[in-house]
């Protein structure tokens, strides 16, 4: 019987999902309305998702990646 290692499931989501999860864990709790409102506003912001993240969190993307 083959058992999947615990970290292998995370690879299915990809880097984008992992980064969004990290942003949510680090910043969205302090965001007015919490993580649900943060995700809602990000999705409704349009095509420029990176710019939306910067605007919503008030930090440049370079700082968020550091």
C-alpha angles and dihedrals in degrees: 000000000000117000118201113231112245095243094050092076090059091059090066092066098053136214096297094057092045091052092048090049090050092049090049093050093047104038115009095073088066092043115106104260093018129245095325091058092044091054092044093052092045092053093046093048095086134235100330098080096163091052090046091054090051092048095046096047097034094229131107116250092245089061092048091052094047 
